[in-house]
């Protein structure tokens, strides 16, 4: 008794892909765990502490003392006042995260002079105004961390955070992935804010 010829392709043997294998099966084989990756190699500089001061002094690598000596573009400076300046945060929590810094190298808010305190406050107000013009945030986080124990990344040079917030801007990425997704380059955000910065209030 003869067996009719089969129309099925011969098996290639164990461990070899079959011509009949679907594209989905081949793709699954190439992705062992099925997860997509969002690579953020630029954050390694932050993890390693690059750009942080070597000591508490003004001449020990303080980035807030170095930034004003650079051009606005290279230093990511948004606006310069007489006693304080506004600069983009190099490791922002959200797009548009601005820092207000005194030029003087001091660590504590109580060390500001009356004139510095007034311009510090004025520049915080201007930052809020510029951010509302540029990106229409729904709210803000504003504040400073005094001392390393309070969470200050660079405790030796006082700086205030102005962080724009939008409804639904916190998702699983920073919570489970320890990664922030930022839709705009710092240089582009700096330019927009500098152009919208109020001359006076």
C-alpha positions as CSV (number, residue, x, y, z in Angstrom):
1,X,0.0,0.0,0.0
2,X,1.5,3.3,-1.1
3,X,1.3,6.5,1.0
4,X,0.3,9.6,-1.0
5,X,2.9,12.4,-1.1
6,X,2.5,15.1,1.6
7,X,2.0,18.7,0.7
8,X,3.6,19.8,4.1
9,X,7.3,20.8,4.0
10,X,9.7,18.4,5.6
11,X,10.6,19.3,9.2
12,X,14.1,20.8,9.3
13,X,14.9,18.9,12.4
14,X,15.0,20.0,16.0
15,X,16.3,23.5,16.7
16,X,16.1,24.8,13.1
17,X,13.4,27.3,12.0
18,X,10.7,25.9,9.8
19,X,9.7,27.7,6.6
20,X,6.2,27.6,8.0
21,X,7.3,29.5,11.2
22,X,5.3,32.7,11.5
23,X,7.0,36.1,11.6
24,X,5.6,36.6,15.1
25,X,7.2,33.4,16.3
26,X,10.6,34.5,14.8
27,X,10.2,37.9,16.4
28,X,9.4,36.4,19.7
29,X,12.4,34.2,19.5
30,X,14.6,37.3,19.0
31,X,13.0,39.1,22.1
32,X,13.6,36.7,25.0
33,X,11.5,38.6,27.5
34,X,9.2,40.6,25.2
35,X,10.0,44.0,26.8
36,X,10.9,47.1,24.8
37,X,13.9,49.2,26.0
38,X,14.2,52.9,26.3
39,X,18.0,53.6,26.5
40,X,19.0,56.7,28.4
41,X,22.9,56.6,28.4
42,X,23.1,60.3,29.0
43,X,21.9,59.7,32.6
44,X,25.1,57.7,33.4
45,X,26.9,61.1,33.9
46,X,24.3,61.9,36.7
47,X,24.6,58.4,38.2
48,X,28.4,58.7,38.4
49,X,28.2,62.2,39.8
50,X,30.0,63.9,36.9
51,X,30.0,67.7,37.1
52,X,29.5,67.7,40.9
53,X,31.9,69.9,43.0
54,X,35.0,68.3,44.4
55,X,34.5,70.4,47.6
56,X,32.3,73.1,49.1
57,X,34.3,76.0,47.9
58,X,33.5,78.3,45.0
59,X,36.6,77.2,43.2
60,X,36.2,73.5,43.7
61,X,34.2,72.8,40.6
62,X,30.9,74.4,41.6
63,X,28.7,74.3,38.4
64,X,26.7,77.3,39.6
65,X,29.8,79.4,39.8
66,X,31.1,78.1,36.4
67,X,27.9,78.6,34.4
68,X,27.8,82.4,34.5
69,X,31.4,82.5,33.0
70,X,30.0,80.7,29.9
71,X,27.8,82.0,27.1
72,X,24.1,81.8,27.7
73,X,23.9,78.9,25.2
74,X,26.8,76.9,26.6
75,X,25.8,77.6,30.2
76,X,22.1,76.9,29.6
77,X,21.4,80.3,31.2
78,X,17.9,81.7,30.6
79,X,18.3,85.2,32.0
80,X,20.9,87.2,34.0
81,X,20.1,89.7,36.7
82,X,22.4,91.9,38.7
83,X,22.6,89.5,41.7
84,X,21.0,86.3,40.5
85,X,20.4,84.4,37.3
86,X,18.1,81.7,35.9
87,X,19.5,78.5,34.4
88,X,18.1,75.2,33.0
89,X,18.4,72.2,35.3
90,X,20.8,69.8,33.6
91,X,18.9,66.8,35.0
92,X,15.3,68.1,35.0
93,X,12.3,66.6,36.7
94,X,10.1,68.0,33.9
95,X,10.6,69.9,30.7
96,X,11.2,73.6,31.6
97,X,12.7,72.9,35.0
98,X,14.5,76.1,35.9
99,X,16.8,77.0,38.7
100,X,17.2,80.4,40.3
101,X,20.8,81.0,41.6
102,X,22.6,83.8,43.3
103,X,26.0,84.6,41.7
104,X,27.6,84.6,45.1
105,X,28.7,81.2,46.3
106,X,26.6,80.7,49.5
107,X,24.8,77.7,50.9
108,X,21.9,79.0,53.0
109,X,18.9,81.2,52.3
110,X,19.6,83.3,55.4
111,X,22.9,84.3,53.9
112,X,21.3,86.3,51.1
113,X,21.3,90.1,51.4
114,X,18.1,92.0,51.3
115,X,18.8,93.0,47.6
116,X,19.6,89.4,46.7
117,X,16.5,88.1,48.4
118,X,14.4,90.6,46.4
119,X,15.9,89.7,43.0
120,X,15.7,86.0,43.9
121,X,12.0,86.3,44.5
122,X,11.6,88.5,41.4
123,X,13.4,86.0,39.2
124,X,11.2,83.2,40.5
125,X,8.1,85.2,39.5
126,X,9.6,85.8,36.1
127,X,10.4,82.1,35.6
128,X,6.7,81.3,36.4
129,X,5.5,83.9,33.9
130,X,7.8,82.8,31.1
131,X,6.9,79.1,31.6
132,X,3.2,80.0,31.5
133,X,3.8,81.8,28.2
134,X,5.9,79.0,26.6
135,X,4.2,75.8,27.8
136,X,1.0,76.6,29.7
137,X,1.6,74.4,32.8
138,X,-1.3,73.6,35.1
139,X,0.8,74.2,38.2
140,X,4.3,74.4,39.7
141,X,6.5,72.9,42.3
142,X,8.7,75.7,43.7
143,X,11.3,75.3,46.5
144,X,14.8,74.7,47.7
145,X,16.6,71.9,49.5
146,X,18.9,73.4,52.2
147,X,21.7,70.9,53.0
148,X,22.6,67.5,51.7
149,X,20.3,65.8,54.3
150,X,17.4,67.7,52.8
151,X,18.1,66.4,49.3
152,X,20.3,69.1,47.8
153,X,22.4,67.7,45.0
154,X,24.7,70.7,45.2
155,X,24.3,71.9,48.8
156,X,27.2,74.4,48.7
157,X,25.5,76.8,46.3
158,X,21.9,77.9,47.0
159,X,19.4,77.4,44.2
160,X,15.7,77.3,43.9
161,X,13.7,74.9,41.7
162,X,10.9,76.1,39.5
163,X,9.3,73.0,38.1
164,X,6.2,73.2,35.7
165,X,3.6,70.5,36.2
166,X,0.8,69.2,34.0
167,X,-2.1,67.0,34.9
168,X,-1.1,63.4,34.2
169,X,2.6,64.2,33.8
170,X,3.6,61.5,36.3
171,X,3.4,58.0,35.0
172,X,5.0,54.6,35.4
173,X,8.4,55.6,33.8
174,X,9.9,57.4,36.8
175,X,8.2,55.1,39.3
176,X,9.1,51.7,37.9
177,X,11.7,52.5,35.2
178,X,13.6,55.2,37.1
179,X,13.6,57.1,33.8
180,X,12.1,60.5,32.9
181,X,10.8,61.0,29.4
182,X,11.4,64.6,28.3
183,X,9.9,65.7,25.0
184,X,12.2,68.7,24.3
185,X,16.0,69.3,24.3
186,X,17.4,71.6,27.0
187,X,18.9,74.0,24.5
188,X,15.5,74.4,22.7
189,X,13.6,75.0,26.0
190,X,16.3,77.5,27.1
191,X,15.8,79.5,23.9
192,X,12.0,79.5,24.3
193,X,12.2,80.7,27.9
194,X,14.9,83.3,27.2
195,X,12.7,84.8,24.4
196,X,9.7,84.9,26.7
197,X,11.5,86.1,29.8
198,X,9.8,89.3,31.1
199,X,12.0,92.4,31.1
200,X,10.2,93.6,34.2
201,X,7.0,92.8,36.2
